[in-house]
Amino acid sequence: MTRVLMLLSNGFTHDPRVAAEAASLTRAGFEVTVLGWDRAGDLPPEEVRGGVRIVRVRNDLWMRLLRYDFLRLRPFWRLATRRALALHETTKFDVVHCHDLDTLPVGVHVKARTSSPLVYDAHEFFPFMIGELSRAKPWEGRFAAIERKLVRRVDHLLVTGPPHRDYFLGMTKSPISIVMNSRPLHHAVYASPANARMKVVYFGSLYRGRLLEGLAELAVEDGSIDVDIAGSGSLAPRIRALAGGSSGNLRYLGVLPMSDVIPRTHDADVVYSILDPSLRLFRVALPNKFFEALVAGRPILVTKNTWLGEEVEAADCGVAIEYTKAALRDAIRGLQADPGGRERMGRNALRLAQERYNWANDEASLLAAYAALGFPS
């Protein structure tokens, strides 16, 4: 049996990509252990879920004294490397699978000590994320240099889409496979939502750059639409406050279990996924909401001048708008007045999921990458 060690910089509670890949490998006969980082120290140190063994490291005293998580990365790398090597002593992993740049230094160290092939699973354009979404912009160049150096030690790259593949093509000669954050197909045929009023939903990170306050404010200003928002982040208090002042048509749902996301998306009329196109990261992003909207058969609201906006417009599965509250208001009113258009775009979305963007296709790409390393299922 092929044993896989996945390295992860979170506690593995709400990471659909990692969960999907671990489940697919397990179903294919691989034995998967996920080594995660329990930053808050409130998760079980070890558990088994869905046949996947989950082991977590916690911040030590020195790490707890540091103010920001990016400052804790080097101590985390040392801690995770020690734990990974200790696990290898008893488990003898055949493959090391790193999720994102903030675990790649650990994977490189483990590969050097064990000679296990190294998979780099790049979820994000990580240097862009550091430079544009965090308080650590001066560190962007440093992380870009780390990535350029360490990616040469990788045996196979997994990326989330064509823009991500193009980003890495000049850095490495190793094979690159596209494994998108798609979802399993849930519905064979289109079904119209049964809402009395148009419902717009957003389930994801609540941070700047998404025009979420504008969406919430429009719901408060116009009581004729329903808006459900779920997730965590710096904007959560503001969204909660706006929901409390609404007529009940704006609801803040907290953090949803992963199992609830697709059913709630299917119950909606429109999926919201607006991203600020002035940010490099968002111009090339493929957010989870896109794939959730497709398998639910629902039109999606996205932003012009992005890779996703072009994809949505080409497939006629949603509406791409300028990144302004006024454009958002006009788009929502237009969708509200056009139920036939919503149905047409929803049907196109489901067809696109069935033909192209679904987990069965991406699972096949994942397993093909492992087979290329010499580990067929």
C-alpha positions as CSV (number, residue, x, y, z in Angstrom):
1,M,0.0,0.0,0.0
2,T,1.3,3.5,-0.9
3,R,1.5,5.8,2.1
4,V,1.0,9.5,1.6
5,L,2.0,12.3,4.1
6,M,0.1,15.5,3.4
7,L,1.4,18.7,5.0
8,L,-1.1,21.4,5.8
9,S,-0.8,24.8,7.5
10,N,-4.2,24.8,9.1
11,G,-6.2,22.4,11.4
12,F,-8.0,20.6,8.5
13,T,-11.5,21.6,9.5
14,H,-12.7,23.7,6.5
15,D,-10.4,22.9,3.6
16,P,-12.5,21.4,0.8
17,R,-9.5,20.9,-1.6
18,V,-7.5,18.9,0.9
19,A,-10.5,16.9,2.0
20,A,-11.4,16.0,-1.6
21,E,-7.9,15.0,-2.5
22,A,-7.4,12.9,0.7
23,A,-10.7,11.2,0.1
24,S,-10.0,10.4,-3.5
25,L,-6.6,9.0,-2.7
26,T,-8.1,6.9,0.1
27,R,-10.8,5.5,-2.1
28,A,-8.1,4.6,-4.7
29,G,-6.3,2.5,-2.1
30,F,-3.7,4.9,-0.7
31,E,-3.1,5.4,3.0
32,V,-3.2,9.1,3.8
33,T,-2.0,10.9,6.8
34,V,-2.6,14.7,7.1
35,L,-0.1,16.6,9.3
36,G,-1.8,19.9,10.1
37,W,-1.2,23.0,12.2
38,D,-3.7,23.6,15.0
39,R,-2.9,27.3,15.5
40,A,-5.5,27.9,18.3
41,G,-4.7,24.7,20.1
42,D,-8.4,23.7,20.4
43,L,-8.5,20.6,18.1
44,P,-7.8,17.0,18.8
45,P,-4.1,16.2,18.5
46,E,-5.0,13.1,16.5
47,E,-8.1,11.7,14.9
48,V,-9.3,9.5,12.0
49,R,-11.9,10.9,9.7
50,G,-13.2,9.2,6.6
51,G,-10.3,6.8,6.7
52,V,-7.8,9.6,6.8
53,R,-5.5,9.9,9.7
54,I,-5.1,13.5,11.0
55,V,-2.2,14.5,13.2
56,R,-1.8,18.1,14.4
57,V,1.0,20.2,15.8
58,R,0.3,23.1,18.1
59,N,2.1,26.4,18.7
60,D,4.8,26.2,21.3
61,L,5.4,28.9,23.9
62,W,7.7,30.9,21.7
63,M,5.3,30.8,18.8
64,R,2.4,32.0,21.1
65,L,4.5,35.0,22.0
66,L,4.8,36.1,18.3
67,R,2.1,38.5,17.1
68,Y,1.4,37.3,13.6
69,D,1.1,33.9,12.0
70,F,3.6,34.7,9.2
71,L,6.2,35.3,11.9
72,R,5.4,31.8,13.3
73,L,6.1,30.1,10.0
74,R,9.8,29.3,10.6
75,P,9.1,27.8,14.1
76,F,6.2,25.9,12.5
77,W,8.5,24.6,9.8
78,R,10.9,23.2,12.4
79,L,8.1,21.8,14.5
80,A,6.3,20.2,11.6
81,T,9.6,18.8,10.1
82,R,10.4,17.1,13.4
83,R,6.9,15.6,13.7
84,A,6.9,14.5,10.1
85,L,10.2,12.7,10.4
86,A,9.0,11.0,13.7
87,L,5.9,9.8,11.9
88,H,8.0,8.5,9.0
89,E,10.1,6.4,11.5
90,T,7.0,4.4,12.2
91,T,4.9,4.8,9.0
92,K,7.5,5.0,6.1
93,F,5.7,7.4,3.8
94,D,6.1,6.8,0.1
95,V,5.1,10.3,-1.0
96,V,5.2,13.8,0.6
97,H,2.4,16.0,-0.5
98,C,2.7,19.7,0.4
99,H,-0.3,22.0,0.4
100,D,0.8,25.5,-0.5
101,L,4.0,27.4,-0.1
102,D,3.8,27.7,3.6
103,T,4.4,23.9,4.0
104,L,6.9,23.5,1.1
105,P,10.0,24.1,3.2
106,V,8.9,21.2,5.4
107,G,8.4,19.0,2.4
108,V,11.8,19.8,1.0
109,H,13.5,18.9,4.4
110,V,11.5,15.6,4.7
111,K,12.3,14.7,1.1
112,A,16.0,15.3,1.8
113,R,15.9,13.0,4.8
114,T,13.7,10.2,3.3
115,S,14.2,10.4,-0.5
116,S,10.4,10.3,-0.8
117,P,9.0,12.0,-4.0
118,L,7.7,15.5,-3.3
119,V,4.3,16.8,-4.6
120,Y,3.8,20.6,-4.4
121,D,0.0,21.3,-4.4
122,A,-0.2,25.1,-5.0
123,H,-3.6,26.3,-3.9
124,E,-2.8,30.0,-4.1
125,F,-0.5,32.5,-5.9
126,F,1.1,32.7,-2.5
127,P,3.5,35.7,-2.9
128,F,0.6,37.7,-4.4
129,M,-1.6,36.7,-1.4
130,I,1.2,37.8,1.0
131,G,1.6,41.1,-0.8
132,E,-2.0,42.0,-1.3
133,L,-4.1,40.4,1.4
134,S,-1.9,40.4,4.5
135,R,-0.1,42.9,6.6
136,A,3.2,41.5,5.4
137,K,3.6,43.2,2.0
138,P,7.4,43.7,2.4
139,W,7.7,39.9,2.6
140,E,6.2,39.3,-0.8
141,G,9.6,39.3,-2.6
142,R,11.0,37.0,0.1
143,F,8.3,34.4,-0.4
144,A,8.6,34.6,-4.1
145,A,12.3,33.9,-3.9
146,I,11.6,30.9,-1.5
147,E,9.1,29.5,-4.0
148,R,11.4,29.9,-7.0
149,K,14.2,28.2,-5.1
150,L,12.3,25.3,-3.6
151,V,10.0,24.5,-6.5
152,R,13.2,23.1,-8.2
153,R,13.2,20.3,-5.6
154,V,9.6,19.3,-6.4
155,D,8.9,16.1,-8.4
156,H,5.3,17.0,-9.5
157,L,3.2,20.2,-9.2
158,L,-0.5,20.3,-8.8
159,V,-2.1,23.7,-9.7
160,T,-5.7,25.0,-9.6
161,G,-6.1,26.2,-13.2
162,P,-4.5,27.4,-16.4
163,P,-3.3,30.8,-15.0
164,H,-1.6,28.9,-12.2
165,R,0.1,26.5,-14.6
166,D,1.4,29.5,-16.6
167,Y,2.7,31.1,-13.5
168,F,5.0,28.1,-12.8
169,L,6.1,27.2,-16.3
170,G,9.2,29.3,-16.1
171,M,10.2,28.1,-12.7
172,T,10.5,24.4,-13.1
173,K,10.9,21.5,-15.6
174,S,8.9,19.2,-13.4
175,P,5.5,18.0,-14.6
176,I,2.5,20.2,-13.8
177,S,-1.0,18.9,-13.5
178,I,-4.2,20.9,-13.2
179,V,-6.4,19.8,-10.4
180,M,-9.2,22.3,-10.0
181,N,-11.2,23.0,-6.8
182,S,-14.2,21.5,-8.5
183,R,-17.1,19.6,-6.8
184,P,-18.7,16.3,-7.3
185,L,-21.9,16.4,-9.4
186,H,-25.0,16.5,-7.2
187,H,-27.8,16.9,-9.7
188,A,-28.4,15.1,-13.0
189,V,-31.0,17.6,-14.2
190,Y,-31.7,21.2,-13.7
191,A,-34.2,22.2,-11.0
192,S,-35.5,25.7,-10.5
193,P,-35.2,27.2,-7.0
194,A,-38.4,27.5,-5.1
195,N,-37.9,30.9,-3.4
196,A,-40.7,33.4,-3.3
197,R,-38.1,36.2,-3.7
198,M,-34.7,36.1,-5.4
199,K,-32.0,34.9,-3.0
200,V,-28.3,35.7,-3.4
201,V,-25.8,33.7,-1.4
202,Y,-22.1,34.1,-0.5
203,F,-20.4,31.4,1.6
204,G,-16.7,32.1,2.0
205,S,-14.0,34.3,3.5
206,L,-15.2,37.7,4.9
207,Y,-12.3,40.0,4.0
208,R,-11.9,43.1,2.0
209,G,-11.6,43.0,-1.8
210,R,-15.0,41.3,-2.3
211,L,-17.5,44.2,-2.1
212,L,-19.3,42.3,0.6
213,E,-20.3,45.3,2.6
214,G,-21.9,46.7,-0.6
215,L,-23.9,43.5,-1.1
216,A,-25.1,43.6,2.6
217,E,-25.9,47.3,2.3
218,L,-28.0,46.7,-0.9
219,A,-30.0,44.0,0.9
220,V,-30.7,46.4,3.8
221,E,-31.6,49.2,1.3
222,D,-33.8,47.0,-0.9
223,G,-36.0,44.6,1.1
224,S,-37.2,42.9,-2.0
225,I,-34.3,40.4,-2.2
226,D,-32.9,37.9,0.3
227,V,-29.2,37.7,0.9
228,D,-27.5,34.9,3.0
229,I,-23.8,35.4,3.9
230,A,-21.7,32.9,5.8
231,G,-18.0,32.6,6.7
232,S,-15.4,34.2,9.0
233,G,-13.0,37.1,8.7
234,S,-12.5,40.7,9.6
235,L,-15.8,41.8,8.0
236,A,-17.9,39.4,10.0
237,P,-18.8,41.9,12.7
238,R,-19.9,44.5,10.1
239,I,-22.0,41.9,8.2
240,R,-23.6,40.7,11.5
241,A,-24.4,44.2,12.5
242,L,-26.0,45.0,9.1
243,A,-28.0,41.8,9.3
244,G,-29.3,42.8,12.7
245,G,-30.5,46.1,11.3
246,S,-32.3,44.6,8.3
247,S,-35.9,43.5,7.9
248,G,-34.8,39.9,8.1
249,N,-33.9,39.6,4.4
250,L,-30.2,39.8,5.2
251,R,-28.9,36.9,7.2
252,Y,-25.5,36.2,8.6
253,L,-25.2,32.4,9.1
254,G,-21.8,32.2,10.8
255,V,-19.4,29.4,9.6
256,L,-21.2,26.6,7.6
257,P,-20.2,23.0,7.7
258,M,-18.7,22.0,4.4
259,S,-21.6,19.5,3.9
260,D,-24.1,22.4,4.0
261,V,-22.6,24.5,1.3
262,I,-23.8,22.8,-1.9
263,P,-27.4,22.2,-0.6
264,R,-27.7,25.8,0.5
265,T,-26.2,27.0,-2.9
266,H,-28.8,24.8,-4.7
267,D,-31.6,26.5,-2.7
268,A,-30.4,29.9,-3.9
269,D,-31.2,31.8,-7.1
270,V,-27.8,33.6,-7.6
271,V,-24.3,32.9,-6.2
272,Y,-22.1,35.9,-5.4
273,S,-18.4,35.9,-6.1
274,I,-17.2,39.4,-6.7
275,L,-13.5,40.0,-6.4
276,D,-11.5,43.3,-6.8
277,P,-9.7,43.1,-10.2
278,S,-7.1,45.7,-9.1
279,L,-5.5,42.8,-7.2
280,R,-3.3,40.4,-9.2
281,L,-4.4,37.6,-7.0
282,F,-8.1,38.1,-7.8
283,R,-7.5,38.7,-11.5
284,V,-6.4,35.1,-11.9
285,A,-8.4,33.4,-9.1
286,L,-10.8,30.5,-9.5
287,P,-12.8,30.8,-6.3
288,N,-14.7,27.8,-4.8
289,K,-17.9,29.7,-5.3
290,F,-17.6,29.2,-9.1
291,F,-17.5,25.4,-8.8
292,E,-20.2,25.4,-6.2
293,A,-22.5,27.4,-8.4
294,L,-21.8,25.1,-11.4
295,V,-22.7,21.9,-9.7
296,A,-25.8,23.5,-8.1
297,G,-26.9,24.8,-11.5
298,R,-27.1,28.5,-10.4
299,P,-25.9,31.7,-12.2
300,I,-22.9,33.4,-10.6
301,L,-22.1,37.1,-10.2
302,V,-18.4,37.7,-11.0
303,T,-16.1,40.7,-11.9
304,K,-15.1,41.9,-15.3
305,N,-11.4,42.0,-16.2
306,T,-10.6,38.7,-14.5
307,W,-9.9,35.2,-15.8
308,L,-13.1,34.0,-14.2
309,G,-15.2,36.9,-15.6
310,E,-14.1,35.9,-19.1
311,E,-14.9,32.2,-18.5
312,V,-18.4,33.0,-17.1
313,E,-19.2,35.3,-20.0
314,A,-18.0,32.8,-22.6
315,A,-20.2,30.1,-21.0
316,D,-23.2,32.4,-20.4
317,C,-23.5,30.9,-16.9
318,G,-23.6,34.2,-15.0
319,V,-23.0,37.9,-15.1
320,A,-19.7,39.8,-15.0
321,I,-19.8,43.4,-13.7
322,E,-17.6,46.3,-12.8
323,Y,-16.3,46.3,-9.3
324,T,-18.7,49.0,-7.9
325,K,-21.7,49.0,-5.7
326,A,-23.7,50.8,-8.4
327,A,-22.9,48.0,-10.9
328,L,-23.8,45.4,-8.3
329,R,-27.1,47.1,-7.7
330,D,-27.9,47.2,-11.5
331,A,-26.9,43.6,-11.9
332,I,-29.1,42.4,-9.0
333,R,-32.0,44.3,-10.3
334,G,-31.5,42.9,-13.8
335,L,-31.4,39.4,-12.5
336,Q,-34.4,40.0,-10.3
337,A,-36.4,41.1,-13.3
338,D,-35.3,38.2,-15.5
339,P,-36.2,34.8,-14.1
340,G,-35.9,33.3,-17.6
341,G,-32.4,34.5,-17.9
342,R,-31.5,33.1,-14.5
343,E,-32.8,29.7,-15.6
344,R,-30.9,29.8,-18.9
345,M,-27.6,30.7,-17.1
346,G,-28.3,28.1,-14.4
347,R,-28.8,25.4,-17.0
348,N,-25.6,26.4,-18.7
349,A,-23.8,26.3,-15.4
350,L,-24.9,22.7,-14.7
351,R,-24.0,21.7,-18.2
352,L,-20.5,23.2,-17.8
353,A,-20.1,21.2,-14.6
354,Q,-21.3,18.0,-16.2
355,E,-19.0,18.4,-19.2
356,R,-15.9,19.9,-17.8
357,Y,-15.7,21.2,-14.2
358,N,-16.5,18.3,-11.9
359,W,-14.5,16.3,-9.3
360,A,-14.5,13.1,-11.3
361,N,-12.4,14.8,-14.0
362,D,-10.1,16.4,-11.4
363,E,-9.8,13.2,-9.4
364,A,-8.6,11.5,-12.6
365,S,-5.9,14.2,-13.0
366,L,-4.8,13.7,-9.4
367,L,-4.5,10.0,-9.7
368,A,-2.7,10.4,-13.0
369,A,-0.1,12.6,-11.3
370,Y,0.5,9.9,-8.7
371,A,0.7,7.3,-11.4
372,A,3.4,9.4,-13.2
373,L,5.4,9.3,-9.9
374,G,5.2,5.5,-10.1
375,F,2.3,5.0,-7.7
376,P,-0.8,3.8,-9.7
377,S,-4.0,3.2,-7.7
